[in-house]
Amino acid sequence: MRTILVIGIGAGDPDQLTLAAAAAIRQTDVFFLLDKGAEKHDLIALRQDLLTRFARPGHQVVEVRDPDRDRKTDGYVTAVDDWRRQRADLLETAIAEHLPDGGTGAFLVWGDPALYDSTLAVVEDILARRRIAFTYTVIPGVSSVATLAARHRISLNRVGRPFLVTTGRRLAAQLPRDVDDIVVMLDAHCTFVRYVDEDLDIFWGAYLGTPDEILIAGHLGEVAERIVRTRREARERKGWIMDTYLLRRRDRPAGA
């Protein structure tokens, strides 16, 4: 029986790798890496650095070209489902060809596999097809959300209040009124600019846990344009960007 390990590797800082993740890397025979193209080659390089530090001699690396997702269609859910299915097709083939029976393969997942990542859904899709058999284990990692809070030296929640983790797409629909602390991921359009008239603080971070890390915090109305400009310049310089932020209401007391 093959074994697959889905390993959360943190937001980019090798020192954030957990002891469990390091041990899982050491027991892996074959690593399957999704290559997102030349612009994001440094994402592969960061993973390769982890393997240099923690993988055992003789391990194999199999790079699979990540399929492009249709970002122009109005059918977002359908587009994501199609994209995951294409990923499953490619990774199923890679596992069948490169991981022998009794071997251990691994996926290195940015942040934590349970938070806005498709790897677990892809693995379940492959298993459901019943063409190849394997068991799999998930090793949690330090998420970009946790890294964001640590870098800004803040707590995500305040006493007696919940916090929400959502996406830019959902934030574009409306600013939640029943929660005062809102973590936003996957926001390619700087949706926070819609709410500069609200009494909100923002804690923003890009390339968290990497040498290119950028942090900006302050009252949203005062720093929103700076974040937009900084984000645009960073994306032009590197060809890609991953960022996360927390919006926090200033004015409403707990229980209001």
VEXDREN-2710 file (C-alpha; in Angstrom, 1 decimal):
% VEXDREN-2710
k/r/px/py/pz
1/MET/0.0/0.0/0.0
2/ARG/1.3/3.5/-0.9
3/THR/1.2/6.2/1.7
4/ILE/0.6/9.9/1.0
5/LEU/1.5/12.7/3.5
6/VAL/-0.1/16.1/3.1
7/ILE/2.4/18.3/5.0
8/GLY/1.6/21.8/6.0
9/ILE/4.9/23.7/5.7
10/GLY/4.0/27.2/7.0
11/ALA/3.8/30.5/5.2
12/GLY/7.4/30.4/3.9
13/ASP/9.8/30.7/6.9
14/PRO/11.7/27.3/7.2
15/ASP/11.9/28.0/11.0
16/GLN/8.1/27.7/11.1
17/LEU/8.2/24.1/10.1
18/THR/6.9/22.0/12.9
19/LEU/8.8/19.0/14.3
20/ALA/6.0/16.7/13.0
21/ALA/6.4/18.2/9.5
22/ALA/10.2/17.8/9.6
23/ALA/9.8/14.2/10.6
24/ALA/7.3/13.6/7.8
25/ILE/9.6/15.1/5.2
26/ARG/12.4/12.8/6.5
27/GLN/10.3/9.7/5.9
28/THR/9.2/10.7/2.4
29/ASP/10.5/8.9/-0.7
30/VAL/8.8/11.0/-3.4
31/PHE/7.7/14.7/-3.3
32/PHE/5.1/15.9/-5.7
33/LEU/5.4/19.6/-6.4
34/LEU/2.9/21.7/-8.4
35/ASP/4.8/24.0/-10.7
36/LYS/2.9/27.3/-11.2
37/GLY/5.1/28.6/-14.0
38/ALA/8.3/30.7/-14.4
39/GLU/6.8/33.7/-12.6
40/LYS/6.2/31.7/-9.4
41/HIS/9.4/29.6/-9.6
42/ASP/10.6/31.0/-6.3
43/LEU/7.7/29.1/-4.7
44/ILE/9.3/25.9/-5.9
45/ALA/12.7/27.2/-4.8
46/LEU/11.4/27.7/-1.2
47/ARG/10.2/24.1/-1.2
48/GLN/13.5/22.9/-2.5
49/ASP/15.3/24.7/0.3
50/LEU/13.1/22.8/2.8
51/LEU/14.0/19.5/1.2
52/THR/17.7/20.4/1.2
53/ARG/17.5/21.0/5.0
54/PHE/15.2/18.2/6.0
55/ALA/14.7/15.5/3.4
56/ARG/16.8/12.3/3.5
57/PRO/19.3/11.5/0.8
58/GLY/18.0/9.8/-2.3
59/HIS/14.6/11.3/-2.2
60/GLN/12.9/12.0/-5.6
61/VAL/11.1/15.2/-6.6
62/VAL/8.4/15.1/-9.3
63/GLU/7.3/18.5/-10.6
64/VAL/3.8/18.6/-12.2
65/ARG/2.7/21.7/-14.1
66/ASP/-0.3/23.2/-12.3
67/PRO/-3.2/23.7/-14.7
68/ASP/-4.5/27.2/-15.2
69/ARG/-7.9/28.0/-13.7
70/ASP/-10.5/29.8/-15.8
71/ARG/-10.6/33.2/-14.1
72/LYS/-12.9/34.9/-16.6
73/THR/-16.0/32.8/-16.2
74/ASP/-18.9/33.9/-14.0
75/GLY/-19.3/30.3/-12.7
76/TYR/-16.7/30.5/-9.9
77/VAL/-17.6/27.2/-8.2
78/THR/-17.7/25.3/-11.5
79/ALA/-14.4/26.8/-12.5
80/VAL/-12.8/25.7/-9.2
81/ASP/-14.3/22.2/-9.5
82/ASP/-12.9/21.9/-13.0
83/TRP/-9.5/23.1/-11.9
84/ARG/-9.3/20.6/-9.0
85/ARG/-10.4/17.8/-11.4
86/GLN/-7.5/18.7/-13.7
87/ARG/-5.1/18.7/-10.8
88/ALA/-6.4/15.3/-9.7
89/ASP/-5.9/13.9/-13.2
90/LEU/-2.3/15.0/-13.3
91/LEU/-1.4/14.0/-9.8
92/GLU/-3.1/10.6/-10.1
93/THR/-0.9/9.9/-13.1
94/ALA/2.2/11.1/-11.3
95/ILE/1.5/8.9/-8.2
96/ALA/0.9/5.9/-10.4
97/GLU/4.1/6.4/-12.4
98/HIS/6.5/7.5/-9.7
99/LEU/5.4/6.1/-6.3
100/PRO/5.8/2.3/-6.0
101/ASP/3.7/0.1/-3.8
102/GLY/5.0/0.5/-0.2
103/GLY/6.5/3.9/-0.9
104/THR/5.7/7.2/0.8
105/GLY/4.9/10.3/-1.2
106/ALA/4.2/13.8/0.0
107/PHE/2.6/17.1/-1.0
108/LEU/4.1/20.2/0.6
109/VAL/1.3/22.6/1.3
110/TRP/1.7/26.3/2.0
111/GLY/0.4/27.2/5.4
112/ASP/-2.1/24.7/6.7
113/PRO/-3.8/22.1/4.5
114/ALA/-7.2/22.7/6.2
115/LEU/-7.4/26.5/5.4
116/TYR/-8.3/27.6/1.9
117/ASP/-6.2/24.9/0.1
118/SER/-7.4/22.3/-2.4
119/THR/-5.0/19.5/-1.8
120/LEU/-7.3/17.5/0.5
121/ALA/-10.2/17.7/-2.0
122/VAL/-7.8/16.6/-4.8
123/VAL/-6.6/13.6/-2.7
124/GLU/-10.2/12.6/-2.0
125/ASP/-11.1/12.9/-5.7
126/ILE/-8.2/10.6/-6.6
127/LEU/-9.2/8.0/-4.0
128/ALA/-12.8/8.1/-5.1
129/ARG/-11.8/7.0/-8.6
130/ARG/-10.5/3.7/-7.2
131/ARG/-7.8/3.4/-9.8
132/ILE/-4.9/3.6/-7.4
133/ALA/-5.0/2.9/-3.7
134/PHE/-3.2/4.6/-0.8
135/THR/-3.6/5.8/2.7
136/TYR/-3.0/9.4/3.6
137/THR/-2.2/11.5/6.7
138/VAL/-2.4/15.2/7.2
139/ILE/0.3/17.1/9.1
140/PRO/-1.0/20.6/10.1
141/GLY/1.1/23.7/9.5
142/VAL/1.4/27.3/10.6
143/SER/-1.1/29.3/8.5
144/SER/-0.5/32.7/6.9
145/VAL/-3.3/33.9/9.2
146/ALA/-1.3/32.9/12.3
147/THR/1.8/34.4/10.8
148/LEU/0.0/37.6/10.0
149/ALA/-1.1/38.0/13.6
150/ALA/2.4/37.1/15.0
151/ARG/4.2/39.6/12.7
152/HIS/1.8/42.4/13.7
153/ARG/1.9/41.3/17.4
154/ILE/-1.8/41.1/17.7
155/SER/-4.5/38.6/18.7
156/LEU/-7.0/37.6/16.1
157/ASN/-9.9/37.7/18.5
158/ARG/-10.8/40.1/21.3
159/VAL/-12.4/39.2/24.7
160/GLY/-15.9/38.0/24.2
161/ARG/-15.9/38.4/20.4
162/PRO/-15.6/35.9/17.5
163/PHE/-13.5/36.5/14.4
164/LEU/-14.3/35.6/10.8
165/VAL/-12.0/34.1/8.2
166/THR/-13.4/34.9/4.7
167/THR/-12.4/35.7/1.1
168/GLY/-12.2/38.9/-0.9
169/ARG/-15.0/37.5/-3.1
170/ARG/-17.3/37.3/0.0
171/LEU/-16.1/40.6/1.4
172/ALA/-17.0/42.3/-2.0
173/ALA/-20.7/41.2/-1.4
174/GLN/-20.9/43.0/1.9
175/LEU/-19.0/43.9/5.0
176/PRO/-20.2/41.7/7.8
177/ARG/-22.0/43.6/10.5
178/ASP/-22.2/40.9/13.2
179/VAL/-18.5/40.4/13.7
180/ASP/-15.8/43.0/14.5
181/ASP/-12.6/41.2/13.4
182/ILE/-12.5/39.9/9.8
183/VAL/-9.5/38.0/8.3
184/VAL/-9.5/38.2/4.5
185/MET/-7.7/35.8/2.2
186/LEU/-7.6/35.4/-1.6
187/ASP/-8.3/39.0/-2.3
188/ALA/-6.8/39.9/-5.7
189/HIS/-8.7/43.2/-6.0
190/CYS/-8.0/45.0/-2.7
191/THR/-11.6/44.8/-1.8
192/PHE/-10.9/46.7/1.5
193/VAL/-10.9/50.0/-0.5
194/ARG/-14.7/49.8/-0.6
195/TYR/-14.8/50.3/3.1
196/VAL/-12.4/53.2/3.7
197/ASP/-15.3/55.3/5.2
198/GLU/-15.8/52.7/7.9
199/ASP/-14.0/53.1/11.2
200/LEU/-11.7/50.1/10.6
201/ASP/-8.0/49.3/11.3
202/ILE/-6.2/47.1/8.8
203/PHE/-3.3/44.7/9.5
204/TRP/-1.9/43.7/6.1
205/GLY/0.9/41.4/5.1
206/ALA/2.3/40.0/1.9
207/TYR/4.9/37.3/1.2
208/LEU/4.6/36.4/4.9
209/GLY/7.4/34.3/6.3
210/THR/9.7/35.0/3.3
211/PRO/12.6/37.4/2.8
212/ASP/10.2/39.6/0.7
213/GLU/7.7/40.0/3.6
214/ILE/5.9/43.4/3.6
215/LEU/3.8/44.6/6.6
216/ILE/1.5/47.7/6.7
217/ALA/-0.9/48.5/9.5
218/GLY/-3.1/51.5/10.5
219/HIS/-6.5/53.1/10.1
220/LEU/-7.9/51.9/6.9
221/GLY/-8.8/55.3/5.5
222/GLU/-5.2/56.4/6.1
223/VAL/-3.2/53.4/4.7
224/ALA/-5.5/51.9/2.0
225/GLU/-4.0/53.7/-0.9
226/ARG/-0.5/52.9/0.4
227/ILE/-1.3/49.2/0.5
228/VAL/-2.8/49.2/-3.0
229/ARG/0.3/51.0/-4.4
230/THR/2.7/48.7/-2.5
231/ARG/0.8/45.6/-3.5
232/ARG/0.8/46.7/-7.2
233/GLU/4.5/47.5/-7.2
234/ALA/5.4/44.2/-5.5
235/ARG/3.4/42.2/-7.9
236/GLU/5.0/43.9/-10.9
237/ARG/8.4/43.3/-9.4
238/LYS/8.0/39.6/-8.6
239/GLY/5.2/38.6/-11.0
240/TRP/3.0/37.2/-8.2
241/ILE/1.8/38.1/-4.7
242/MET/0.2/36.3/-1.8
243/ASP/-1.3/38.5/0.9
244/THR/-3.6/38.4/3.8
245/TYR/-5.1/41.0/6.1
246/LEU/-7.3/41.6/9.2
247/LEU/-10.0/44.3/9.3
248/ARG/-10.8/45.4/12.8
249/ARG/-13.6/47.7/14.0
250/ARG/-12.5/50.4/16.4
251/ASP/-15.7/51.8/17.7
252/ARG/-18.1/49.0/18.8
253/PRO/-17.8/47.7/22.4
254/ALA/-18.1/44.0/23.0
255/GLY/-21.7/42.8/23.2
256/ALA/-23.1/45.7/21.2
END
